[in-house]
Amino acid sequence: MQAPTHDGTGGREPRWAVPPEGGWTADDLDTLPNLPPHTELIDGSLVFACPQTLFHSRAISFFGEYVRAAEPSALETISRFTIDIDRHNRPEPDVIVLPRSVIRSMDQTRAPADSVILLIEVTADETLTRDRETKPVKYARARIPHYWRVENHDGRAVVYVFELEPATGAYTSTGIFHDRMKVSVPFPVDLDLTAITPRRRAADPQ
């Protein structure tokens, strides 16, 4: 997808910027005008965020809060922050954990992918293929050791946990978690996944 620009006439219809030969670069995300919030760069193409579902919003808040509470003091948990994989790939994972030393300024807009220890993506209908297929290949290539994918299965959160296999450089599944998620790496975490989408009480409006 390409970046919208305006023709200066006050019209509400955007024109579309023509990408340069070879596609956009990671640096372009900081300089292109009028980009929608949470725009990602995948293989030199701009990918725009769709309206966020309630599940997506609650899951990001949940993992941001509880992973942050469990992290060692030398680490930092950040939600919806872009990472540099290479010149043509700068995705924005939903949650990342990385060393505090990587954060140099409150004006910082991205972090190097090879510094990320844990990365979490919350899927949506329009991102399912990217989160299951496209992004894991790129995250593995960047040597990010831990990748969690969160999916909404009939209103309940399911977490698929992957760890980088050093010999192959690819992710291998280390668990699928439904109501409760308990892992020891990259640091101990014990989560009640039912808190993301609590059941309605009988008296709640439908």
N, C-alpha and C positions, 0 to 999 in steps of 0.2 A: 504494500500500500504506500501511498505517497502523501507528502505533507500538504495541507491546504494553505493557500495564500489568497489574498484579497486584492481586488483590482483597484481599490482606492475610490470607487464610485459610491460607496455606502451601501451597495447591494449586499444581500444576505447570502447569496450563493457563492461558495468558494471556488477559485480556480485551483488546479492541482499542479504542484511543482514537479518539474521533470527531473528525475534523479540523474546525477552525473554518470558518465560512463564508468562501469564497474560497481555502481550502487552507492548508497550513502555509507558514511563511516561512523564509527563510534563518537568521534568528536562532533559530528553534525547534530547529534541530539541536544547538545548544549547551545547551538547557534541558530538552528532553523526557527524561523518565526512561526507563531500561531500553532505550534504542536499541541494536540490535546494532552491532558495529564496522563501519565503512565504509559507513554508511547515507548515501545521497545524496538530494537533493531535486530532482525533475524536475517542472516545471509544477505545483508545489504539492503533489505527492504524494511520499511517502517510498518509496524504492527500496532494498530490502535486498540485501546481497551474498550470493551463493550460495557454497557451498564452493569453494575455489580449486583449480584443477587444477595439476599439476606444471608443465605448459607455462607457464601464467599466472605462477606463482611465479618460475620460472627467467627468463622474459622480462623481468619487472619488475626483477629483480635485475641482469640483464645490462645493460639500458638505463640503469638508475640508476647503475651502476658506470662504464660506458664513456662515457656522455654526460657524466657528472661529470668524468671524466678529461680530456675534450676541451674543456670549456667555458672561456671566458675568465674571468679572475679576478674580474671584476665581476659574474658570474652565479652562481646557486645552483640546483642540481638537487635536487628533492625528490620522493619517491615517496609515492603515495596520500595526497594532501593536498587538502582541498576548496578550491574557488574560488567567489567570489561573482560570478555573472553578472547576476542581478537579484534582486528580492525573493522570487521563487518558484522560482529555479533556483540550486542550489548543488551541482554535481556533484563527484565525487572522481576526477579523472583518475589513471591509473596512474603517470605521471611528468610533472612540469612543470619548466620552466626559466624563471627570472625573475630580475630584478636583486636582488642581495644587499640593497640598500637597502630592499626591501619587507619583509624579515624584521626585525621590531622586537623580538620576544621569543621565548624558548623555550616560552612558554605560548600562543603564537599558534595558532589552530585553522583559519585560512583566509587566503586572499590574494585581492586583487581580480583578477578575470579579465582586465581590460584591461592588467594589468602582465605577463601571461604572454607569453613570447616563443616558446616551443616547448611543445607538449603531445603526449603519447604515450598512446594507449589500446591495451591488449592485449585482444583480443576473446575471448569465450567463447560457447558455444552460446546461452546465455540473454541475452547482451548484444549479439549481432551486429546486430540491427536498430537498437538505440540507438546503437551505435558507428559504424554505416554511414550512418544517416539522421538520427536525432533530435539527437544531440549535435553533429555537425559544423555543423548549422544554427545552433545556439546559440553554439558557439565562434566561428563566423564573425561572428555578430552582435556578439559581444564584441570583435571585431577582433584575435583571436589570430592572429598572422601565419603560424605553421607548425604543422601537425597531421600526426602520423604514426599510422597504424593498423597494428597488428601482428596477423597471423592465423596460425593453425596449419593448414597444408595438408599433410595426411598425415604429420604428425610433423616437418615442416620449417617454419621461420619465413619468412613473406613480409611485407615492409613496404611499405605504400602511403603515399606521401609527397604531401602537399598543401600548397599555398601560397595565401595570401589574395590574390585579385585585387582591387587597389584600386578599379578602375572599377565592378565589379559587387558588391563586398562579399561574394563567395562564394569557396569554395575551388576551385582548379583542380589537377588531378593533374600532378605534375612528375616522377613516377617510380614504378616498381614494382621492388623489389629482392628477389632470392632468396638466393643464397649469400653475396654480399658487398654491403655498402651503403656507397657513397662519395658524400658530398654536401659542398657548400661553404657552404650556408646552413642555419640562421642562423649557423653557424660550421663549420669543417671537421671532418668526422667520417668515419672509415674503420673499418667494423665487419665482423667475420667472423660472419655470422649463423648459421653452422653450429655455433658454440660454444654456442648456446642449447639445441639438442637434439642432442648428439653421438651419432654412430652407435655402436651396441653392438659390442664386440669379439666375435669368434667364441666366446671362452671365457666371455663374460658370461652369467649366468643369464637365462633368458627370463621 
